[in-house]
Amino acid sequence: MSFIRLFYFYKNYPLLKHRYFIELAYNGTTFNGWQIQKNAPSVQAAINEGLSHLCQELVNVVGCGRTDTGVHARNFYAHFDLEKPIKNNVQVVGNLNHYLSKEIVIYKIFEVNQDAHARFDATSRTYKYYILRSKDPFKNEFAYFYQGPLNVQLMNKGAKNLLQYSDFTSFSKLHTQVKTNICQLLDAEWTEDGNQLIFTISADRFLRNMVRAIVGTLLEIGRNKKSLDDLNTIIESKNRSNAGYSVPAKGLFLHQVNYPETKINLSL
């Protein structure tokens, strides 16, 4: 290939950028969710600003999901592209942690293949919802306080009933812009740990407000306000107004995000 042809080749097809994955966690109390919002603080906006400042490039991070206002993440991944490679990943992590507020922590940054995608390559996500069963000033900010009697065994039967379904329209926030309300649930169960009741649910994807609406509905079953048959009827109705209330956001955590090892090596 001649020099002139090479010139026009690279002019029309610029060099590929470097793609990086970033592993982080955040306290969502002061943020209006992950996604950038007009005139409201978001985790995505904060990280965009920090990386753009440190890397001297305009950076836009793409998250593995979109947590709602007040929801937390113990394990969250995002990806971003740079024209110039990072020379010292550890140093950038340290500088970024120094730049960001105390509500966000960056664990690591590592380069991945150009086609790796934080959202679309994720195979499953796990959420945990925490309910306080007795007064505890050290956990109150990150759990929903509920002191009344609950039939946890019945709530667990309801959780297992969820696995029989895939259309969760009844637990989705109304008027969301999604193509489908189909989710493949992998597991759902209640466990007790000291003065906390913990709901753990895993799926390939989640709808907006889905986990909080499910928890609220299962609590009504635990209070004997709804039956297991009612739960099946609610799901099959595909009507949000038939389901229970949405529990407060402060008790919800994105707990884990999984990727295929052949696609993304998280041990880097």
C-alpha atoms as one frame of an Amber mdcrd trajectory, in Angstrom:
protein
   0.000   0.000   0.000   1.468   3.380  -1.045   2.063   6.238   1.391  -0.828
   8.233  -0.099  -3.227   5.306   0.216  -2.069   4.725   3.798  -2.685   8.402
   4.581  -6.268   8.273   3.359  -6.835   4.903   5.041  -5.942   6.227   8.488
  -7.741   9.515   7.823 -11.010   7.701   7.147 -10.446   4.990   9.748  -8.882
   6.566  12.837  -6.846   4.460  15.192  -8.848   2.409  17.662  -9.223   3.836
  21.128  -8.212   2.059  24.318 -11.141   0.640  26.284 -10.983   0.315  30.055
 -13.166  -1.286  32.689 -13.530   0.412  36.040 -14.650  -1.379  39.215 -16.240
   0.799  41.888 -18.761   1.077  44.713 -20.879   3.949  45.969 -23.213   5.190
  48.653 -26.216   6.379  46.662 -27.797   8.495  49.405 -26.795  11.865  47.950
 -27.107  10.922  44.268 -30.076  10.910  41.917 -29.048   7.464  40.744 -26.244
   6.348  38.460 -27.320   8.033  35.228 -26.651  11.686  34.419 -29.607  13.912
  35.328 -30.334  17.539  34.530 -29.623  19.769  37.523 -29.145  16.798  39.873
 -26.016  14.959  41.073 -25.323  11.494  39.665 -22.530   8.952  40.046 -21.927
   8.849  36.287 -21.471  12.630  36.089 -19.026  12.633  39.004 -16.831   9.923
  37.450 -16.995  11.522  33.999 -15.728  14.769  35.476 -12.957  13.080  37.441
 -11.641  10.962  34.574 -11.880  13.809  32.064  -9.847  16.014  34.402  -7.178
  13.393  35.102  -6.866  11.998  31.569  -7.168  15.360  29.791  -9.763  13.867
  27.461 -13.541  14.033  27.309 -14.614  10.783  29.007 -18.071   9.216  29.150
 -18.381   6.096  31.297 -20.995   3.470  30.416 -22.371   1.665  33.457 -23.396
  -1.960  33.918 -26.862  -0.749  34.922 -28.869   2.199  36.180 -29.501   2.330
  39.903 -32.320   4.641  41.012 -32.118   7.628  43.343 -30.842   6.614  46.771
 -29.870   3.052  45.767 -26.350   1.865  46.622 -23.814  -0.354  44.835 -21.228
  -2.556  46.511 -20.065  -3.920  43.167 -20.430  -1.854  39.999 -18.624  -1.865
  36.663 -18.397   0.679  33.879 -16.316   1.082  30.747 -14.803   4.090  28.998
 -12.588   4.838  26.001  -9.383   6.869  25.763  -7.319   7.969  22.803  -4.115
   7.766  24.809  -3.383   4.693  26.961  -3.099   4.957  30.734   0.549   4.608
  31.748  -0.011   3.784  35.421  -3.408   2.308  36.343  -2.698   2.259  40.079
  -1.752   5.925  40.079  -4.909   6.895  38.181  -7.037   4.921  40.663  -5.381
   6.742  43.563  -5.758  10.169  41.954  -9.376   9.489  41.014 -10.239   8.423
  44.565  -8.653  11.633  45.820 -10.673  13.685  43.318 -14.068  12.063  43.966
 -16.261  12.588  47.019 -16.190  10.133  49.937 -19.416   8.498  48.675 -17.593
   6.856  45.733 -14.638   4.475  45.831 -12.688   3.231  42.810 -11.179  -0.237
  43.270  -9.362  -0.766  39.975  -9.076   0.194  36.321  -7.930  -2.300  33.695
  -7.772  -2.411  29.912 -10.117  -4.755  28.019 -10.846  -5.653  24.409 -12.454
  -3.012  22.219 -15.755  -4.891  22.067 -16.095  -5.441  25.827 -19.250  -3.783
  27.179 -20.032  -3.200  30.869 -23.795  -3.439  30.376 -24.402  -5.865  27.531
 -21.713  -8.400  28.474 -22.954  -8.825  32.053 -24.540 -12.270  32.448 -26.213
 -11.702  35.815 -26.758  -9.139  38.534 -27.511  -9.705  42.216 -29.325  -7.261
  44.476 -29.739  -7.385  48.241 -32.409  -5.583  50.247 -31.904  -5.049  53.990
 -34.717  -4.804  56.560 -34.049  -3.919  60.192 -36.122  -5.921  62.678 -35.065
  -3.918  65.735 -33.801  -0.405  66.364 -30.143   0.001  65.378 -28.598   3.474
  64.975 -25.585   2.039  63.114 -27.614   0.411  60.321 -30.595   2.731  60.031
 -29.219   4.704  57.066 -28.848   1.558  54.931 -31.896  -0.510  55.859 -35.688
  -0.273  56.064 -36.913  -0.463  59.660 -39.902  -2.807  60.017 -40.800  -3.960
  63.518 -44.119  -5.757  63.039 -44.580  -9.558  62.843 -43.625 -11.278  59.579
 -44.084 -14.832  58.338 -40.637 -15.247  56.776 -41.329 -18.858  55.762 -44.328
 -17.724  53.725 -42.300 -14.881  52.225 -39.691 -17.416  51.085 -42.386 -19.490
  49.409 -43.459 -16.355  47.593 -39.855 -15.687  46.561 -39.619 -19.171  45.045
 -42.905 -18.594  43.190 -41.240 -15.714  41.363 -38.887 -18.164  39.639 -41.820
 -19.641  37.718 -42.310 -16.388  35.794 -40.364 -14.252  33.350 -42.687 -11.286
  32.654 -42.409  -8.824  35.555 -44.477  -5.948  34.187 -46.423  -5.858  37.470
 -43.267  -4.835  39.333 -41.943  -2.303  36.829 -42.131   1.447  37.125 -44.705
   2.784  34.666 -43.792   4.480  31.372 -40.197   3.273  31.227 -38.458   3.122
  27.858 -37.589  -0.573  27.633 -38.250  -2.982  24.793 -39.269  -5.868  27.018
 -40.246  -6.622  30.619 -38.900 -10.164  30.389 -36.287 -11.082  33.020 -34.779
 -14.495  33.705 -34.630 -14.898  37.479 -31.872 -17.156  38.778 -32.549 -17.082
  42.520 -34.635 -15.280  45.151 -34.620 -15.892  48.892 -34.925 -14.384  52.370
 -32.298 -14.954  55.051 -31.920 -13.683  58.616 -28.691 -12.238  60.004 -28.881
 -10.920  63.564 -31.395  -8.079  63.625 -31.604  -7.944  59.836 -33.801  -9.668
  57.302 -32.090  -9.817  53.907 -33.715 -10.422  50.526 -31.314 -11.619  47.801
 -32.384 -11.802  44.169 -30.375 -12.604  41.016 -31.367 -12.275  37.355 -29.955
 -11.558  33.929 -31.537  -8.091  34.065 -33.885  -5.986  36.197 -36.595  -3.449
  35.480 -36.778  -0.031  37.112 -38.133  -0.275  40.661 -38.551  -4.040  40.237
 -36.729  -5.232  43.355 -38.322  -2.665  45.656 -41.801  -3.496  44.371 -41.177
  -7.226  44.804 -39.955  -6.695  48.378 -42.993  -4.578  49.209 -45.314  -7.256
  47.824 -43.552 -10.074  49.695 -43.785  -8.040  52.904 -47.548  -7.886  52.441
 -47.537 -11.675  52.139 -45.474 -11.858  55.336 -48.059  -9.652  57.068 -50.875
 -11.910  55.770 -52.275  -9.026  53.735 -51.806 -11.025  50.541 -51.661 -14.766
  49.821 -49.399 -16.824  47.557 -52.318 -17.139  45.135 -52.600 -13.353  45.172
 -48.929 -13.135  44.195 -49.493 -15.336  41.151 -52.542 -13.280  40.171 -50.548
 -10.048  40.534 -47.750 -11.270  38.260 -50.135 -12.650  35.651 -52.175  -9.420
  35.621 -49.160  -7.453  34.292 -50.527  -4.435  36.156 -48.310  -2.430  38.521
 -51.278  -1.127  40.531 -52.067  -4.670  41.698 -48.658  -5.210  43.315 -47.502
  -3.998  46.721 -45.819  -0.739  47.651 -42.208   0.091  46.831 -39.983  -0.086
  49.898 -37.513   2.788  50.521 -34.436   2.984  48.284 -31.956   3.206  51.171
 -32.121  -0.535  51.883 -31.274  -1.643  48.325 -27.753  -2.571  47.190 -26.444
  -3.800  43.858 -24.374  -6.578  45.377 -22.622  -8.325  42.483 -22.277  -8.216
  38.691 -20.979 -11.250  36.783 -19.250 -11.504  33.400 -18.070 -14.516  31.374
 -14.396 -15.188  32.063 -13.781 -15.722  28.359 -14.932 -12.154  27.725 -13.672
 -10.113  30.672 -10.995 -11.126  33.163 -12.076  -9.494  36.426  -8.985 -10.814
  38.224  -6.773  -8.275  36.470
